[in-house]
Amino acid sequence: MTHTLFSRIDDMTAMLGSQVWTSLQHGTVLVIVTAVLLWAFGRRVPAGVHALLWTVALVKFVVPCGPALVGSFSTGLYSVGDPISVSAEDVLMGDVHPWIFYMKIVLLSAYAVGVLFLAATAVRRWRRHARRAAGLPAAGEATRSLVAACARRIGIRPPDVRVSDEPVAPHVAGLFHPILVLPRWLDDQPAAEEAFVLHELAHLRRRDHWLLLAIAFVEIVFFFWPPVRFAARRLRSSREAACDETAVTHGPLGAAAYARSLVGAAARCLDRGGGVVPSAVSSRLEERVDYLLLVPARPRRRVWLGILVALWGIWALAGSRPVPRVERCPDARMQMAP
């Protein structure tokens, strides 16, 4: 019975390793393809499209084996041979070399401990951030009216609004009941305040607070793989730039004035030691400013561009065939029990 248990564990761990290997291969190749594609087109496509393409690249790590589709991205990879021509399941079987079995158990245990630690840390950080926002005083009537007017402008329900005396920039906290936190230092900058409010409301319209949760999940599961972190950073930067576009399109500031407000908010937070990393002035500020100043104005809607992005997602995610199981003779099993 012990021998049978060891054999089943050996099979399951080898199959799991093979599936992870497939995810890493296909996801990494798609990240490279996406990076090259966006480098070629660059700012000629909206930041929202950048964010969608990076989202597809991250999803590929989680769903490498989608429904079969002729001519899909993964079908093409299989047609030219696996990116790395190694059968992970064969390599990870402990039949011939019993030490492989024990190494798999040690690595799997260490991986599980690492994932649980990172997940617990992330949950604790998110809950602390939400509790801190919920404990702030409610915004005044004038601020709530501004937020309500901006929410109507972009077609969403206004969130709960709180005010902070700390040197932070506007940000959203919480998942199920998001809270918009506005600093008091914006009271004397009404145009910048309106633009930043529109930026944060654009995050809510895009469901970016849930997207951040999904990004964190993929980063935690594949914490050991640099291409995942690269794609996650690019996705965060793209979603910020997309909300910047909304703030400029619907707000009182032009691109140059809004960029100056971003830089000023970042400088204020840094000079006064602000502890919260806000979305309005967060990652890759220099890149966001360049995007604002160098990208020409575009029409608000491009149906054909949405169709192309949808087709890209179908092509990139569909068509992966599962790695075939390798059948082995029963007498080839490793003898791990007396």
N, C-alpha and C positions, 0 to 999 in steps of 0.2 A: 504493500500500500504506500509506503514511504517512497519507493522508487517511482510509482505512478504519479505521486504528488510532485516530486522533483521534475519529472518529465513534463507535466502540464505547466508548471511554472516556467520551465525552460522554453516551452513553445510560446507561452504568452509574452514573455519578455523579449524573445526574438522577434515575434510579430510586432510588438510595440516599437522596438528599435527600428524595424524596417519601415513602419509607417512614419516615424519621426524623421528618418533619413529621407524619405520621399518628400515630406513637407519642407525640409530644409533645402533640398535640391530645387524643387519647383518654385518655392517662394523666393529663394535667392536669385534665381534666373529672372523671375518677373520683376524683382526690385531693380536689377541691372537694366532690364529693358525699359522700365518706367523712367528711371533716371536718365537714360540716353534720350528717350522720347521727349521728356520735359526740358532737357537741356537744348534739344534741337528747336523746339517750338517756343520755349521760354515764356516770356510775357505776352506773347501773341494770343494766349488763351487765358480766360479768367482764373483767378486764384481758386475759385470754387471747383473748377475742373481739376486743377492740381490736387486739391484735397480729395476729390472722388477717386482719382487714379491711385493716389497713395493709399487710400482706404482699401481698394481692390488688392493692392500689393500685400497689405497686411493680412487681409482675409485669406489670401492664398496659403499662408502658413497654417491656418486653422483648417481650411477646407481644400486640401490638395487633390482630392479624388472626387470631383463632381460628376454629374451625369455625362455619359459619353456624348460627344458631339464631333462630327467629322470636321477636320480642319481647325480644331481648337488649339490653344497654346500648348496644353499638356500633350495632346495627341502629336503635335509637331515635335515635342521633346522626345517622346517615345519612338517616333519614326526615325530620328537620327541617332537613337541610342541614348541611354540615361546620361545626364551631365557628367556623372562619375560612374564608370562602368564597374560597379561593385554590387553584389547581392548582399545587402546588409543582413538579411535573415540568415543566410548561410554563414556569414562571418560570426554572427552572434549566437549560433547554436553551440551548446556545451557538450555535444555528444562525444566528439573526439578529444577535446581539451576541457576537462572538468573545471579548470581554474577560470575559464570564461564565465561559467555559471556564477561562481562566487563573486567575480568582478562585477557582473551585471547587478547582482543583489546589492553590493556596496554602493555602486554608482546610482542605482535607482533610489536607494534609501537617502543618500546625500542630496540627490535632486529633489526628492519629496520634502526634505527638511528645508532646503533653500526656498522652494516655492511657497511653503507654508509660512516661513518667516517673512518673505517679501509681501505676501498677501496680507498677513496680519499687520505689518507696518503700514501698508497702503490704506487699509480699512481704518486703522486707528488715526492716521493723518487726516483722512477725509471726514471722519466723524468729528474730530477736534475742530477742523475748519468750519463745519456746519454749525456746531454748537457755539463757536465764537461768534459767527454771524447772527445766529438767532438771539444771542444775548445783547446785541447792540440796540440802541434806542431807535424807535420808528422815525421815519423821515417826516418832515413837515408837510403841510398841505400843498405848498407851492411845488415841492420836489415830487410829491406823488402825482400832482397834476401834469408835470412835465413828463414823467415816466409813462403815464396813461396816454398822453397825446402821442408820444413816440411809438408806443405799442400799437395804437390804432393805425399809425402811419405805415407800419410794416406788417400789420395783420396778425397780431398775437395778443393774448391776454396779458395785462400788466402783472408782473410778479410782486411779491412782498418787497418793500424797499426799507433798508436800514441805513443809518448814517454812522460813520466812524470818525473819531477825532484823531486817529493814528495817521501817520504819513504813508497811506496806501493809495493805490489807484483803484478805480472802479473794478469790481469783479463779481462773479456769481458763485454762490456757495450752495451746496445741497443738490439732491437728485430728484426726489419725489415732490418736494416743495421748494423749488429754488428761490434763493433770496438774493436780491441785487443790493450790493453794498456800495455806497457812494461816500467819498471822503468830504469833510466839511471844507477843505481848502478849495474845492471846486465852486463854492457858492459865489465867489467874486469873478468867476469865469463862465458866464452863462452859455456862451457859444461852445466852448470846449466841453462843458458838462453835457450839453445836448448831444454833441457828437459822440462822446464816450458812452452815454446811455444807449444811443442807437447801436453802437458797437456791441455792447453787452446783450441787448435785446436780440441782435442778430444771432448771437450764439444760442440763445434760447429757441429762436425760430428754426435754426439748423439742428436742434437737439444735440448740441455739442457737449453738454454736460453728460449725456449718455455715451457719446462717442469717446470722451475721455476715459470713461470706465472701460469701454471695449479696448482702447489702446493700452490701458494699464494691464488688462487681462493678458493680451498677447505678449506684452513686454515681460510680464512675470513668468508666463509659461515658457517663453524662449529667452530667458534672461541671459543665457550664455552665448547668444548668437548675434554678432555685431550688425548684420544686415537688418535685423528686426529693429534694433535701436535706431539705425539710420533712417529707415522708413517712418518710424514713429516720430522722429524729430522733424522730418520733412512734412508729415501730415499736420503736426501741431502748428508749424510755421504757415502752412497753406491755409489752414482754417482761420488763423488770425488775419492773414491778408484778405481773405474773403469777407470777413466782418469789417475790415477797414474799408473795403469797397462799398459796403452797405452804408457805413457811416458817412462817407463822402457823397454817395448818391442821394441819400435822403436827408442829410444834415445841413447845417448852416455854413460849414467850413469847406473851402476848396481843398484840393489834395495837398498843396503846399502848407496851408495854414493848419490843416489837420496833422500833417507830419511834424510841424513845429510843436504842436500840442503834445504829441506822443513823446517827443524828445524832452520837452519840459516836464511832463509827468514822471518820466523815468528818472530825470535828474533830481526832481524833488524827493522821490522815494529813496534814492540812493543817498542823497545828502543828509536826509533825516533818519536813515537807517530803517526804512520800512521793512517789515518782516514777511508780508504776504506778497507772493509773486502774482501780480494781476494779469488777466488776459489782455487788457488794453495796452500794456507796455511790456509784455513778456518776451518770449523767445525771438532771437534773431531780429532785433530792432533795426539794425542797419539795413538788413535785407528788406524789411517791410517798408522802410522809408524810401529806399530805391524803387521798390515796386510802385509805391504811390506816385512818385515823381516822374517815373519813366514810362508808365503804362498809359496809353491814350484812352480817352473816354470810349466806352463801348455801349451798344444797345443793352437794355436791361434783360432782354430775353432772346435766346437763340435756340429755337426748337431743334434745329438740325444738330447743334452741338450736344444737346441732351441725348438725342438719338445715338450719336456716335459714342458717347460715353457709355450708354447702356449696352450697345453692341460690344464695346471693349470689355465690359465686365463679364458679359456672357462668354466671349471668346477666351478671356483669361482664366475664368474660374471653372468652366465646363470642360469635360472631355478627359479628365485624368482617369485612367484605369487603375484599379487597385493592383498592388504588386502581387503576382501569383504566389500561392503557397507552394512550398517545396515539400513533397511527400517523401518520407524516409522510411526505411525498413525498421521494424520494431527491434531487431537484434542489433541495430546500430546505436541504440540508446546508451547513454553513459551509465556506468554503474556507480551510483552515488550512495546507495544504501547497501548494507550487508545482506 
